[in-house]
Structure formats: C-alpha cells, structure tokens
Amino acid sequence: MSSMIGFTSNFADNSTEAGFQFTFYCDTCREGYKTRFMESATYKKKKFFKGLGDMIGVVAQLTGQTGIGGSLERGSDVISERFSGMSPEWHKEHEAAFEQAQNEAKGHFKRCPKCNKWVCETCWNEQEGLCVTDAPRANVEIAAARSQKMVQDIQTAAAATPVFGGKIESKQTICARCGKPSGEGKFCNNCGASLEMPKCPACGAASQQGARFCGGCGAKL
C-alpha cells in the first residue's frame, strides 16, 4: 500500500475492516472534522460469502453433504483477512476513500496564504483572508484587552485598600457551675449546665452566668 499524504498533516485514520472514515484537524485549535463513513465493498462481499457458507453448512449437516460447504469456507477465508493483513482490493478501496474524504473535508478548512496552515472556520478571519494567528479579529482583541485591564484595575485597587491590623483576642465562656471552658453550645461541654444568660427579676435584663448583681439595675441576683 502506498503512503497516504493528506492535504493537512493533522489527520487520523478511523477506518476499520467494515469501511473507511477519517478525521482532519485544524492546524491551530486542533478541532477535528470527521468525514462520512464509506462501507467497504470487499467487506460486504465477505459478509455475503460468510452468510452463504453458513447457510450451506447448515444444509450440509442436514443432508450429509459437507464438500460444498468446505469449499466455500476456504474461499471465504481468503476474503476475510483481518485489518493488519487486508487484501489488495481493500487497500485500493482505502486509498480511493482517502482521496474522497479529503475532497469532503477541504470544504470545512481554509489555507492561510501567509503561514500555509489549514485552519477551521473558527480560526479563519474572513475579513482579512488570513488565519486568526496572523490576523487576529479586532473586536476579539479589544474585548480581551478591556477585560485584562479591568482585572489589573481591580487588583491595583485591592492592593491599595488598607487592611485591618488590630489584635483579636480569643475569649472563652467559663461555666458558672464547674468553672471550666464551656464551649460554644447552649450547655456546658464538661458538666452539662445550661449556658443561657439569667434574667434579672427586677428589670428583666440579661446577665452573665455567675454574676451576683444585675448590670442593668444593680439588683442582687
């Protein structure tokens, strides 16, 4: 089989024993276009002979005539070579299918006259007649530059903002019953006593656990 050279070097051969299909990739973004699947005529022929051989084999088992089925099986074996050792007819089909696939894929790519790269429609600047690498789209570049400048302004403003530098003391609630740090729940972690603030019977103000006098009216608790 002769070596296949595509209109772009970035392509993948997705062909199988059953048929032929190729994927061509953009030289810039690497997005691919997969061509339509073309069934192999030799594969169809092989399936026909295999089906015919299976049918005659069943008839031979019923009638006791095994000679005809064996002959067809030998002919089918020649046709049913695997992909690694396909028949010359299959390889001819393969080359013809590759040429046809290239003609199909070329309609989805443009060749840049400056860098000679084959690019997809997304990477093609229609107004300038060049790929976007050699002729970036002005509106895209303006939007990108504006966004980049906005991010820089935000970072500059954040860097100039004063940050609180005071000290923060960590305080713990001490249980009035057991005298140990009680945690942050409604009950003490050590003795289970309630941590709700008692109310003054005189004025109704809440006071800290363990306080002897109300902080609102001075009444004795």
Number of C-alpha atoms within 10 A of each C-alpha: 9 7 6 10 10 14 15 18 13 14 20 14 12 13 19 14 16 17 19 22 19 21 19 27 21 23 20 16 11 13 14 18 18 17 19 13 15 17 17 20 14 20 18 13 14 20 16 13 19 19 13 15 21 15 12 19 21 14 14 16 11 10 9 10 14 15 10 12 19 15 11 17 17 11 14 20 12 11 19 19 15 10 13 7 10 15 15 10 12 22 16 13 17 21 16 12 21 21 14 13 22 18 13 14 19 16 10 15 21 21 19 18 12 11 11 13 18 25 24 24 14 14 22 24 19 14 8 12 15 22 27 18 13 15 16 15 17 11 9 10 11 11 11 12 12 12 12 11 12 12 12 12 12 10 11 11 10 11 10 8 8 7 8 6 6 6 6 6 6 5 7 11 15 16 22 17 16 13 13 15 15 23 15 11 10 13 15 22 14 14 13 13 15 16 20 13 14 17 15 19 12 13 12 12 14 15 18 16 17 14 13 12 14 21 14 13 12 12 13 12 14
